Amino acid sequence: MSDRRNVAPNDLEAFWMPFTANRQFKKAPRLFVGAKDMRYTTNDGREVLDGTAGLWCVNAGHCRPKITEAIREQAGELDYAPAFQLGHPKAFELANRLVDLAPKGMGHVFYTNSGSESVDTALKMALAYHRVRGEGGRFRLIGRERAYHGINFGGTSVGGIVTNRKMFGTLLTGVDHIPHTHLPDQNAFTRGEPEHGLHLANELERVVALHDPSTVAAVIVEPVAGSTGVLIPPKGYLKRLREICDKHGILLIFDEVITGFGRLGTPFAADYFGVTPDIMTTAKGLTNGVIPMGAVLVKDEIHDAFMNGPEHMIEFMHGYTYSGNPIASAAALATLETYQDEGLLTRAAELSDYWAEGLHSLKDCPHVIDIRNLGLIGAIELESLPGEPTKRAFNAFLKAYESGLLIRTTGDIIALSPPLIISKAEIDELFDKLRTVLMNNI
Ligand code: PMP
């Protein structure tokens, strides 16, 4: 009997794929049919080393038995429970586990189904928080240029990627942006946190003053901007943002959808940088990417401000049909257990020097104009072909895929973020493969 998994569907038209050049893809589809630990299997039977943990999410590696089994068990026991006015034990258990892991003082969890939903939840929570305290005049939200905060309306509005915004008109009003922190002239080829650029945090002071501080509700930043090419904050930058927010009574939101759950060698980037936000968005690694789920972690003061309203009233008019879904909760609990059992939340710290060494050894490959790293994240920026700002990196992506390596590209930047179970031998393999690609006339 033939193995049906290896048969590509002969009509690819119906599925309108997200963030994909559909017309191109459907002429030469790339399909995965299996995965185990560090590797995918393609429909033509090849193995592909996962250099990106899927989409920055499969932190414990693929098809881990404990997680798979937890999902299977939960699906047979309690498949769904209404999310409003009713509950089930695992959602509460998970919230407690997350609070144990979170920075001190972040004692509450609001569930969503994705990073985008976590972001929009955090933004709405910030607006509502000021209202419940009688400061409804704080309606402005501040994001950053080159930020990615998902694709819902709030996240797109505070996001700073021109191509993601320009199809959609005005988006939210009352939003402003501060500059990104990428200073290639001064910081190119820095290992770890860049020296230059702390002054860019003061742009927040300028923008806040421009609008009158008493109108600003929240500032949202990715501690490390991932999707726009791994932009690492200059030394002291996030601390300075925290000071400015504190001075003006503005909430600081960290979007930890990528940086959460061990990517930098600490549970959260907040721990790595020693800066505690007021609200923290998570998703991806929360369930090892296996089941859609997000969680917004919230400081006690914020939660308590909502709880101090009239008894028997719903405190926050917000939530999703699948908030704290039983199967997602079971997957997340098994994922957190796997991270703890295998030391994965600190593994990136142990591997990061080795990782940086391999990554920066690509410095002399043709067209490489910058390399950046932190924890188990890396980026290689390529000089663009004239008038074609994405082509060279995408060529590299295609060649890497053919040679058995999954990388991710954004513009002409190659981004890397392997599962945290990666071995030193696999790090060597990854960079050997990538070197061959970069040397191969891209
Ligand atoms: N925020 C950040 C920082 C992200 O990197 C992402 C996804 N890459 C999102 C939000 C959106 O997450 P999702 O795709 O799960 O909606």
Boltz pocket constraint, residues with backbone or C-beta under 6 A from the ligand:
constraints:
  - pocket:
      binder: B
      contacts: [[A, 55], [A, 113], [A, 114], [A, 115], [A, 116], [A, 117], [A, 119], [A, 148], [A, 149], [A, 150], [A, 151], [A, 222], [A, 226], [A, 227], [A, 255], [A, 256], [A, 257], [A, 258], [A, 283], [A, 284]]
      max_distance: 6.0
